[in-house]
């Protein structure tokens, strides 16, 4: 993982704040060694789905909302956030083909 903005080289200024948040979050996550990293899946209120990795459901909701906040027309349905099971993962991936 990148430990500093300087390691990234030249980037447009609008990316710096988001990258600093990501770096800080990564450092917090790597310090939580006793937690298990899980994949969570969620639906959008407008239709469709996506997944995200987190240590717990609360964190998954936070990350999903943060990642998708700037995508106009897509709103994370926080009621649909759940741990991705093997069976559901296979079913969801089959929808892509």
C-alpha positions in Angstrom: 0.0 0.0 0.0 1.1 3.5 -0.6 2.2 5.2 2.6 2.3 8.8 1.4 1.1 11.1 -1.4 4.7 11.7 -2.4 4.9 8.0 -3.5 2.1 8.6 -6.0 4.0 11.1 -8.1 2.1 13.8 -9.9 -1.7 13.6 -9.6 -4.4 16.2 -10.1 -5.1 18.1 -6.9 -8.7 17.0 -6.7 -7.5 13.4 -5.9 -5.3 14.3 -2.9 -8.0 14.5 -0.3 -9.7 11.3 -1.3 -6.3 9.5 -1.4 -5.3 10.8 2.0 -8.6 9.4 3.4 -8.0 6.1 1.7 -4.4 5.9 3.1 -5.6 6.7 6.6 -8.4 4.1 6.4 -6.0 1.5 5.1 -3.7 2.2 8.0 -6.6 1.8 10.5 -7.6 -1.5 8.8 -4.2 -3.0 8.8 -3.9 -2.3 12.5 -7.0 -4.3 13.2 -5.3 -7.7 12.9 -7.8 -9.7 15.0 -10.7 -8.9 12.6 -11.6 -10.9 9.5 -11.9 -9.2 6.1 -15.2 -10.2 4.5 -16.9 -9.4 1.2 -20.3 -7.7 1.5 -22.8 -7.3 -1.3 -25.4 -4.6 -1.6 -28.1 -3.5 -4.0 -28.8 -0.1 -5.4 -32.2 1.4 -4.9 -32.4 2.0 -8.6 -31.5 -1.6 -9.4 -28.3 -3.5 -9.8 -25.7 -4.6 -7.2 -22.0 -4.4 -6.3 -19.7 -5.6 -3.5 -17.2 -4.2 -1.1 -14.7 -5.6 1.4 -14.9 -4.6 5.1 -14.5 -6.0 8.6 -18.1 -5.6 9.6 -21.5 -4.6 8.2 -21.3 -1.1 9.6 -18.0 -0.5 7.9 -19.3 -2.0 4.7 -22.3 0.4 4.7 -19.9 3.4 5.3 -17.5 2.3 2.5 -20.3 1.6 0.0 -21.9 5.0 0.6 -18.6 6.7 0.4 -17.5 5.0 -2.8 -20.9 5.5 -4.6 -21.8 9.0 -3.3 -20.6 10.8 -6.5 -22.4 8.5 -8.9 -25.6 10.3 -9.9 -28.5 8.0 -10.2 -27.2 5.3 -7.9 -28.0 5.1 -4.3 -26.8 2.3 -2.0 -29.8 0.5 -0.3 -28.3 0.2 3.1 -31.0 -2.3 4.1 -29.7 -4.7 1.5 -26.0 -4.8 2.7 -25.2 -8.4 3.7 -22.2 -10.8 3.8 -21.6 -12.4 0.5 -22.0 -16.2 0.7 -20.4 -18.6 -1.8 -23.9 -19.5 -3.2 -25.0 -15.9 -3.7 -21.6 -15.0 -5.2 -22.0 -17.8 -7.8 -25.5 -16.7 -8.5 -24.6 -13.0 -8.9 -21.6 -13.7 -11.1 -23.8 -16.0 -13.3 -26.0 -12.9 -14.0 -23.1 -11.2 -15.7 -22.8 -13.9 -18.4 
